[in-house]
Amino acid sequence: MYYTYVLQSMKDMDFYTGCTKDLKLRFEQHNKGLVESTKHRKPLNLIYYEACFNQSDARKREKYLKSYNEKMYLKRRLKSYLTG
């Protein structure tokens, strides 16, 4: 399985979207500062993920989740989680 995921920075509250084959390892890498694009945005929370059967599908979902409309959809969908 491949995973498309969304992290939220607790430092600036922005989202980061990515995909990986090993979600647990990748999340640990993000929070240890081993990923260049998020190392200055720690700590990070995993707020959403989807499982895909192959890497191609996961990459397509990643690209789609990065679009403005989908970001707004996720914020509405996760509103109660994000606001407590």
Secondary structure, DSSP 8 states (H G I E B T S, - for coil): -EEEEEEEETTT--EEEEEES-HHHHHHHHHTT-STTTTTS-SEEEEEEEEESSHHHHHHHHHHHTSHHHHHHHHHHTHHHHH-
